[in-house]
Amino acid sequence: MSKPLSDHDRKKQISVRGLAGVENVADLKKNFNRHLHFTLVKDRNVSTKRDYYFALAHTVRDHLVGRWFRTQQSYYEKDPKRVYYLSLEFYMGRTLQNTMVNLALENACDEAVYQLGLDMEELQEMEEDAGLGNGGLGRLAACFLDSMASLGLAAYGYGIRYEFGIFNQKISSGWQVEEADDWLRYGNPWEKARPEYMHPVHFYGRTEHHPDGVKWVDTQVVLALPYDTPVPGYRNNIVNTMRLWSAKAPCEFSLKDFNVGGYIQAVLDRNLAENISRVLYPNDNFFEGKELRLKQEYFVVAATLQDIIRRFKASKFGSRDIVRTDFSTLPDKVAIQLNDTHPALAIPELMRVLIDEEKLPWEKAWDICIKTCAYTNHTVLPEALERWPIDLFQTLLPRHLEIIYEINRRHLERVSSLYPGDVDRMRRMSLIEEGGQKRVNMAHLCIVGSHAVNGVARIHSDILKATVFKDFYEMDPHKFQNKTNGITPRRWLVMCNPGLAEVIAERIGEDFIRDLDQLKKLHDFFNDESFIRDIAKVKQENKLKFAVHLEEHYKVKINPNSMFDVQVKRIHEYKRQLLNCLHIITFYNRIKKEPNKQWTPRTIMIGGKAAPGYHTAKMIIRLITAIGEVVNNDPVVGDRLKVIFLENYRVTLAEKAIPAADLSEQISTAGTEASGTGNMKFMLNGALTIGTMDGANVEMAEEAGEGNIFIFGMRVEDVEAMDAKGYNASEFYNRIPELKQAIDQIAGGFFSPKQPDLFKDIVNMLMHHDRFKVFADYEDYIKCQEKVSALYKKPKEWTKKVILNIAGSGKFSSDRTISQYILSPSTSSTSF
């Protein structure tokens, strides 16, 4: 059991963790026991750890309710512009500790739980992650919700309440095995169903054109049932809402047409409708054109727009009386932000509502639509771009296809008037791609239907304008912007690394939690011996704690004095976990060759999930685990090199691993990683970065000083030049002996003696069709890693660079990102 804080510790921790007043603690204990008794209907004699977690969760949630009412009430009274963040993913992780941090309840709850004879950390470990996302895009949405609440914006996150989130990853005999994530099995104390705001969503059917307008008829109806989760701002008494939709079959579903004996089957068939919100598609940066996925995309959009319009029309809190009928003010009261193209159907759906239901003329509706919507692009990888087959659209959403055709007709008319006779440009810019089978290009729909289009790091936004969306940029340069991603310092510093937050607060106060730019003040302590010592001490404590966690889970003895070298992210060829593998093998070979040399010891950790259908990614995991089996059991190597695959990487594991890392691996091929946000988390938590000039790494180098981050490899220009002349892997293989040795070992079964050809597909890909040019950056990467090892041998110099990185990480707060979205100069009114 964790001991209560000593008076000295408590004084130290008061600033960041909130006061543990006597009345407060007594209150919490009383409410804890009340919830155990009346909510969970349990007695202390038969209560389980999970019961105690739920009692605590309900006790903390009670502190949100009043603030939630007051916040929503004030929005109805003040009628501000509302921000609707539409995303198919919200990767929230756990909620309990984040709520305690934002409500300044952490110390009081710690004390109450201790006095009740319980262990706070044990209770927190009972909470399931809300894993409703794949990676960066979904976690960004979660950070944005925290920032919008902390900045006091009238904001709503809208998405799907997946019954099964991202799969749990098990490693079995070195292979990834997927397990369903039944996260709702024991119930979710943070959500509240709102059946009174249920909306119908229509699919299939056909359209009828009448003199008085178009009707979409003979549709199948699914009901969207909303579940609300509170989103507290940081100590500002504001609580916003994340509303996630769950699919329900209507009572009359398939019963109207059942015949004798068909009743049971009709009831069972309700599952078909309810499958819409069953499971999150587990692909990151990959488009899989499945009908169920298109249904999910329309489902969230149709339900959300009904909510948006109901709220726009309503006059005051709790009233459904229609007062606003003039839709021309919609863009002054509503901002819809599309998180990638997944909610792109918001554009034709808003048009459908304005034209078919509200009877606005096309031009007026289109003007409103453009001024209301904005689009964030998250990738330039062609395989990630959504291109839906026309015949699927025709079947599932016939009216929306008609509207898209009309949008495209008018769009191409404008293109042709600006560029007369340029048919190739018209083909490139069309929303409809001709070819084998016709498809709707959702990115083109988003650009045409939005007033603002942004990339997520400066280099990414520049690439969009120069390549993928070049034609659109030439036609409408004013639409294109950059909004470099950010992370919330509440979860990613105060919550996951309280020791570091405290050491910083002792020097510069605690305002940095709200205004992360204040970390610049740490430049004054760059030469302060006691500060350097404190920073190093916090890192060492975090490493020891994580080492204990690893030894419990992996039965590998960790050397806590080794460099913790960490690459955690989705497994993908463009992220180049294979380049990391080649460094591991090279380092291993060097130790074997000169076992008596003073090598800088490393514990190399790689973690991340592979999409279940992505064969190469699954093989990459198998290679990592195979290398680990050899390296970790070689007595010559000992504790100078260990390789660990971090199983089931997720938000909660990130919160443990990132504060313990010394080195952050951000090694994508230049021009492929739109931004990255893990890179920012490591920087803020006192790791140094080894990386390419890609995504936000470019801006991180700028903020920390290029000499304080380990940059290597080709720049975007070099990659383009190599593409032009042709990338020849064997040229590198034949020229670099250590690279040849490593590849020959993989190919010859050194790491898979029982199946010598196990990795032939990987070797074949690297040698003959590697889109991401792993070998081209190998030599510079190895040299750069030598510099890393040399610096790590000088702990004080290393820590000084760490301080400069932390001091330079202020720009990467999602508070700054959101402030820039608000101030967007793309329309007459601010974007949000």
N, C-alpha and C positions, 0 to 999 in steps of 0.2 A: 504494500500500500504506500502511496506517495506521502511523505511526511508533510505536515503543515509548514508553511514558510516561516523561517526565523524572522525576528523583527527587522534585522538588517536586510534580508531578502525582500521582505514585504515592502519596506521603504523603497528599495531599488525598483520593485516591479509595479508599484502603485501607478506610476504615470501611464504606462501602456495598458495595464490590465484592468484598471478601474478599481474603485475602493470597495473593501469588504466591510461595510458598516455593520454593526451588531444587529440593528433592526432588519436591515436587508437580508442578512444571513438567516435570521430567525424566520422571516417571511418565506424565504425560499424553502427552508426545511418544512415549514407548515404546508406549503402548497405542494411540495414533493409528496408528502405523506397523503395529502388529500387526493392527488391524482392516482397514486398507487391504489388507494382505497376505492375511490368512486369512478375513476376513468378506466382503470385496468382491472378493477374488482379483484385485487390481490391483497394478500396479507403478508407481512414481512416473513412469516414462516415458510411460505410456498413461493415467494417471488424469485424469479431468475434474474440473471444479469440483464437480459433483454428487457424485462419488466422495469428494472431500475433505469435503463436508458430511456424507455418510453416515458416514464414518470418525469425524468429530468427534461426531456424534450418538450413535454406538455407544459411544464413549469416555465421554461424559457419562452415558449410560444405565447403564453399568457401575456408576457411583457410586450409582445408585438401588437396584440389585438387593438388596444386603444389607439396606439399610434397609427395603425393601419386605417381604422375608421376615420380618424381626424385628417389624415393625409388625403384620403379619397374625398371626404366631405369638402376639404378646402379646394380641391381641383374642380368640383362641381360649382362651388361658389365663385371662384376666381376665373373659371373657364379659360385656362391658358392653352397655348398650342400644345397638342399632345403628340408624343413620339411613339410610333408603333414599330418595334423592331421585330421583323418577321424572319424566323429561322426554322429550318427543319431540325436543327440540333441546338440543345442547351446542355453543355457538359458541366453540370453543377458540382459534382462531387458531394461531400457531406455538408450538412447545413448547421448542425448544432454549434460547433465551435465558432464558425463564422458569425452566427447570430449573437453569441456571447461577446465576441470582440466588438461588433458594430454597436451593441447596446451597452458596452462597458460593464458587463456582468461577469467577466471571467473570474476575477478574484473572489467575488462573493459566492459564485457557484462552486468554485474549488473548495472554499472553506465550508460551505454547507454540506457538500458531498463528503468531505473529509469527516465532518462532525457526525454524519450519518453512518460512518464506518465503511464507506465505499471508496473506490479508486476511480478518479475522474478519467484517467486514460483508458482504463478497462471499459468504462461505459461508452466512451467515444468510439472505441473499436467495434461496438455492436452496431453502429449505424451503417447501413448500406450506402454505397455511392449512388447518386442519381447519375447513371452513366448514359445520358441521353445524347451522346455525341461520339464522334470518331476521333477527334484530335483538335487541331488548332482552331478550325472554324467554329466548332461547338463550344470550345473553352473561351474563345473571344467573346461570344454572345454572353456567356456567364459573367465575364469580367466587365463587359459593357453594362449589364444590368446593375452591378454593384456601383459602378461609376455614375450612372445616370441617377440612381437614388442618392448617392453621396453628394452629387451636384444639385440636387433638388429639382430635377426635371420631371415633368408629368409624363412618365414613360411607362410603357407596357411591353413585356416580352411575350410574343405569341408563337406557339409551337404545338407539337404533338406529344401527348402523354403516352409514350410507348410502354406497353406492358413489359416488353423485354428490351433492355438497352443494349449497349455494346457487349458482345459475348465475353464471358470470363475465359481467360487463356490458361490452360494447363500445359505444362511441358511433360510429355510422356516419352521415354526413351529418346529424348532429344528433339522430338517433333512437337509442333503446336497442335493442341487439340482444343476445339471450341466447346464451351458449355453455355447453355442458355442462362441469361442473367435475370433470374426471377426476383427482381429487386423489390417488388410490391408484396411478396409472399406474406410478410408479417404486418403489412400496412405501412402507411407513410404519414407520420404525425404532422408533417409540415404542409399538407395539402388540404383544401376544403372543396368538396364538390359543390357546384352551383347549378343544380338542375333547372332553376328558374330562368337561366339564360341559355338554355338549349336552343340550337338552331338547326333547321333542315338543310342538308346539302344534296344537290341533285347530280345524277350521273346518267349517261346514255340518252335515250330518247331521240327526238328529231326536232327540227325547227319548222314553224309555220310563219309565212310572211303575209301579214294583213295590212290593209291601208293604214290602220292605226298603230302599226309597229310589228315587232317580231315576238312570237311566243315560242318558248322551249317546252315541249310537251312530251307526255308518255315517259317521263323520267323515272328512274329508281331513286328512292330517297333513303339517305342515311342521316341519323341525328348526330350532331356534335355536342357532346356534354362537356362543359368546361370545368376544369379543376384549377383553383387559384392557389398560388404559393406566394407568401409575403417576401419582399425583397427590401431589407432594411438598409438605409443609408448609414454612413459612418457617423454615429453620435450626433445626428441632426434631427432626430425624432420623425424622420420621413420614412414611410414604408410604402413602396410601390408594389406592383403586382406582376407576376409571371402567370399567364393564363395558358394552360395546355389543354388541348381538345382530345377527348376520347370518343371513339365511334360506338354508337348504339343503334341497333335495328329498331325501327318504329314498331309499335304494338301490332299493326296490321301487316307487318312484313311477311310476304309470300303466303299469307293466310287467305287473302282475298281470292287467290286463284287455286287454292288446294281442292282436290277432289276427294272422294270417299277414301279414307285410310291414309290420306296425305298429311294429316294434321301433325303427327310426330315429326315427320321429315321436315315439314314447314318450320316447326320450332327449331329443329337442329340447324336448318339453313340460315338462321339468324347469325350464326358464326361468320358466314361469308361477308356480311356487311361489317361485322365488328372486327374482322381481320385487318381493316384499314389501319388501326392504331396498335396492332399487335407487336410489331418488331421494327427496330431501327435497321436500315440497310447499312451493313458494316464496311462500306467502301470509303476510302479516303482518296481524294484526287483521282476518282475513276467513275465514269458514267456507265450505269447498267440500265438499259432502256426497258424496264419491266412495267407492265400495266399497273401492278399494285403500287409501285413507287409514284407513278403519275397520279394515281388516285390519292395518295398521301399528300402530294403537292397541291392538288386542287382542294382537298378536304380542309387543310389548314387555312388556305387563302379565302375560301368561300365563307367559312365560319367566322374568320377574323373580320372580314369586310362587313358582314352583317352587324357585328359588334361595333365596329368603327362608326358605321352610319347611324346605328341606334344611338350611340353616345353623342354623335354630332347633332342629331336632331333633338335630343332630350334637353330640357331646360335646366333642371336642377337635380341634386342627389336623389336617387331612388325613384325619379319620376320618368314615366315613359310617354308623357304628353308630347305631341309633336309641336315644336315651336319653330325650329329652323327649317325652312323649305328652300331657301336660296343657297344652292350649292356652290355659287361662285366664291363663297368665303371658305370653302373646304380647305384649300391650301394654306389659309391663315390659321386654321385650327387643327390641322392634321398633317403629320409628316410620316410617310411610310418608307422605312429603310429595308431594302431587300438584301438579306445576307446571302450573297451569291445568287445564281439564277434559280435556285430551288423554289423560291416563292414567286417566280416571274409571272405566274398566272394571275397575280394580283392586278396586273395591268389590263389584260382583256376582261377580267372579272369586274373591275371597277367600271370599265367602259360598258359592260353588259348591264350593270345595275343602273348607271346614269342614263343610258339610252333606252333600254327596254322597260325598266321599272319606273324610273323617275322622269322619263320622256324628255330628256334634254336633247337638243340637236347635236350632231356629231362634233362639230367644231368646238362648241362650248365644253362638251364632255372631255374631249381630247386635251384641251387647254388645262382643264382642272386636273386631269390624270397626270400630265407631265409635271405640273407644278407640285403635285403631291408626292410623287414617287422618286426615289433615288436608289441607285444600284451600286453595291460593292462587289468588285471582282476579286476572286481569291486565288486564281491560278492561270498560268499560260500553257499548261500541259494540254495538248490537243485531246488526249484521251479522257480528260476530265470535263470537257465542254458538253453541255446538255444539248442533244439534237434529237428531238422526238419525232418518230415516224408519223407522217400525215394520216395514215389509215387508222392508227391507234387513236389519234386526236378525233378523227371523224366519228369513230364509234363512241368514244367515252365523253367527248365534250364538243358536240357538233356546233353549238352556237359560238363557242370560243374560237373554233377554227374559222368560222365566217368572219368574226371580228378581226382575227389576226390577218386574214386575207385583205380585209379593207384597210387595216393599218399599213400593211405592206404596199398596197396599191398607191396610197397617198404618199408614203415614204419614197417609193421608187419614182413617183411623179416629180417629187422635189429633187431627188438625185439627178434625174434626167434634165431638169430645167437648169440645175447648177453646172452639170457636166454633159452638155448636149453630145449625143453620139457615142458616149463612152459606155458601150454595152458591157464590157468586161467589168467595169466598176459596178454597174448595176447588178451583175451576177454576183460579184463578191459581197455586195452590201445587202442583198435581199434577205428578208427574214426566212424565206423558203429556199432550201438548198435543193437544186435539181440534181438528178443523177440516178443511180440504180433505183433507190426508193427515195421519194421526196421526204424531206425532214424540216421541222421548224427549228431554227437556230435561236435558242432561248437567250443567249447573250445579246444577239442583235435586237431581239424584242425588248430587252431591258434597256439597252442604250437609247433606242428610238423612243421608248415610253417614259424615260426619266429625264429630269432636269439636271441631274448630277451623276457622274460615274467616277468612282474612285478606285485606285489601287491601294495596296496596304503597306507599301514601303516606297521610298522615293525611287529606287532603281526599278521596282516593279511597275510603278505608274509610268515611268519613262519608257519601259519596254512595251507597255500597252499602247502608248501613243505612237511608238516607232514601228511596231510590227502588227500584233493581232488586231488592233482596232484603228490602224493607221488611217483607213478611208474615213472612218467616223470622226476621228480627231480633225482631219483636214476640213470636214464639212461643218463640224460644231465644236471648235476648240474650247469654247467657254464651258462645255459640259465636263471637261476632264480635269480631275483633281487628284491630289495625293492626301491620304490620311494614314500615316504610319501607325501600325498597330501598337497596342500597349497592354499592360497587365495591371490588375488591381493590387496595390501595395498592401491592402488589408489582408487578403488571403496569402499573398506571395511574399510577405515579409513579416508583418506583425503576428499573424497567426502561425505560419509554419516555421518561423525563425525568431521566437521571442527574445532569445539571447542576443542576437545581432541588433534587433530593434531597440533593445534596452541600452546596449553599448553606444548606439548612435544617439538615442534620446538623452543620455547623460552628457553628451558633448554639445548638441545643437537644439535640445528641446524636442517636443513631440509634434510640432506643427508639420513636419515633413510627411506625416501620415496622410494629411489632407493635401499637401502641396509638395510633391516629391522633388521638385526642382531645388528645394532647400538642401538637398543632399550635397549640392555644390559647396556648401559651407565646410564640408569635410576636407576640402583642399587645405584648409588651415591646419589640419592635424596630420598632414602627410609625413611630417618629421617628428611627430609626438611619440616618444618611446612607449609611453603607457598605452596610448591608443593602438599602436602597432601590436603591442603585446596582447591587448584585449581582443582585437580582431582575430589574431591567430588562435587565441585561447577558445573563443566561441566556435571557430571552425573545428578545432581539435575535439571539443565536446560533442559537436554534431556528428563528427566522423565516428567517435567511439559509440555513440548511441546507435548510429546506423549499422556499424559493424556488429553490434549485439543482435540487431534485427536480422542481418544477413546470416549470421552464424546459426540463429534459431531456424531460419528457413532453408538454408542451403547446405548446412553441415560442412562448410568450407571455413578453414581458419583464416581470418582476415588480418593482415598486417596494418594496423591503424596508422602507422608512420609512412605507409606507402602513399603515393599520389593516387587519389580517387579520380579516375579518368572515366567520364560518363557520357554516353550517347543514348538518350531516351527520346523516342519519337516513333511514329508509325514506321513499320518496315516497308521501304520503297526503294526501287533502284535509284531514283534521283537523289535520295538522301544519302546514298553511298555508304551504308553500313559495311559494304564490301571493301571499301578503301580502308576503313578502320581495321577490318580483319587482316588485310595485307600488312598493316603496321604491326599488329599483334604477332603475326607469323615471323616477320622480319626481326622484331625485338627478341622473340624466342630463339630464333636461329643465332642471333648475335650472342646471347647469353650462353648458348650451348657451345659456341665457337671459342669464347673467352670467358669461361666460368669464374675466373678469379678477378675479373675487372670489377671496379666499383660502380655497378649499374644503379641508376635511380629506380627504386622499386615502384611498381604500379599495380593497382587493382583496377582492371578495366571492366566496366559494367556497361552492357548494352541491353536495352529493353524496348519493347514495343510490340504491338499486335500486327499481324499480317492479315489482310482481307482473306476470308476463307477460300475464295476462288483464285487467288493470286499465287500461282505455283512457284514462281521465282522467289517471291518474298518468303514463302514457307521454307524453301531450300536454303535461303540466307540464314534463317533461324537455325536450321539443322547444322549448317556449317559453323555457326558461332558456338553452338553447344558441343560440336565435335572437337573444335579447337580447344575448348575449355577442358574436355575430357583428357586430352593429351597433355596440355600445359600444366593443369592443376595436379597431375599425378606424376610429374617428372621431378625426381629428387634433386637433380642437378640445379633446377630452377629455384626450388624451395619457395620462400615467400617473396621472391623478387618480382614475380609476375603471377597474377591470378586473373582468370577470365570468368566472369559471372554473367549469365543471361538473367536479367530481372524479369521474373514471371509476372504476367498479368499487370503490366504497367497501366496506371490509371491515375486520376487526379490525386487520390489519397496516397499512392506510392510516390508520386512526384513531390508531394509535400514533405516526405521523409528523405528522399534521395537528393533533391536539389540543394538543401542547406548543407549537405555533407560533401558536396562535390568540390574538387580542386580544379579540375579541367573540364570544360564544356566543349563537346565536339559538334560543330556546325559546318559540315563539310560537303554540302550539296554542290553540284556542278553550277558554276556561276550562271545566273539567268533562269534557274528552275524553282528555287524556293521563294515564293512571293514575298514573305516577310519572315516567318518564324516568330514564335513568342516564347518558346522554351529558352531560346538564346537570352532573352531579356530577364527571365526568372533566374537563370544561373548568374548573370552579371550582377543583379541586385543582391544576390545571396553570397557573394564573395568567391566566385569561381573565376578563373581566367578562361578566355575563349580561344580555341584554335579553330579557324574557319576560313572559308573562301569569301571573296568580295561578292556576297549574294544576299538578297533580302535585306533585313534590318541590320545584318552584320556591318554593312557599309556605314550606316549611321552610328552604330555602336563604336566603331573604330574612330569615327569623327568626334564623338562625345568623350571617350576615354583617352583619346590620343592614340595615334596609330602604333606608337611604340609600346603600348600597354596591352596589346591584344596580338595574338599570333596569327597573322594573315599569310596565306600561302595560295599558290595555284593560279590557274588561268583566270583572267578577268573576262567579262562578257565579250569584249572585243576579240580576245584570244580564241574563245570558243567559236565565235562566228568565223574567224579566219580559218580555224581548223576544219569547220564544217565545209567551208568553201574549197579547201584543198583536199579534203577527205581525211578522216581519222583512221590511222593504221595502227592497230594495237600491237601487232607483231614487231613493228619497228621498236617499240619500247621494250617489249619482252626480250628481244634479241640483244638490245643495247645495255640493259640493266641487270647484272647478274643476280642481285638479291631478289628482284621481282621475278625473274625466271625461276629461281629456286623455290620461291613461295608458290607460284602457280603449278610448278611440277609436283610439289608436295601435295597440293589439293587434288591434282589430276591423277597422281599415282597412288592415292589411297593412304598416304601417310597419316591422315586424320580420320580415315575410315577403313582400317585394315580388313575388316570383315566384308566390306562392300567397296572394293577399290574404285569402282566407277560411279559411286554415289553422287559425286558432284560434277559429273561430266557436263550436265546442262549449264551449270554456272560457268565452268571454264570455257565452254563453247561460246556462251554469251559474251564473256569478257574478251575473248580472242577475236570474235567475228561480227557481233552485232550489238556492241555496247553503246547505246544512245548517250550515255552519261560519262563516257571517256575517263573511266577510273584510272587506267594506266598513265594517261597524260598528266595527271596531277600527283602520281605516286612519289616521284623523286623529290619534288618540292615539299610534299607532306612529310616524308621521312626526315628530311633536313630540318623542317620546322619542329617536328617532335623532338629532335635532338636539342634544339634551343630550349624547348619546354623543360626537358629533363635537366639541362644545365642550370636553368634558373631555379628550379625546385630545390636544388642543392644549396641555394642561398636564401634561407627562409625569410630573412628580413627584406631583401629586395623583392621577393615574390609578394610578400604581404603589402609592401608599398604599392605595387601595381594593382593588387586587389583593392586597396583603398581608393586609388584613382578610378577604378572601374565602378565601384559603388557610388563614388562622388559624381560620376558621369551618367548614372543610370536614370536620373530624374525625368529625362525626356520620355522614357518608356512607360510612364504611368498611363493607364487607360483613361484617367481623368483628363489628361492633356488631349488624347485622341478625341474623346467625346466633346471637349470644348471646341476643337477644330471643326467637328461635324456641325455643331451649333452655329458657328460663325461663318460657315460656308457662304461665299458671295455669289453663288450661282443663280439665285433668284432674288426678286425684290424683297421678299420676306426671308428671314433666316431659315436655314434648311430644316432645323428641328423646331 
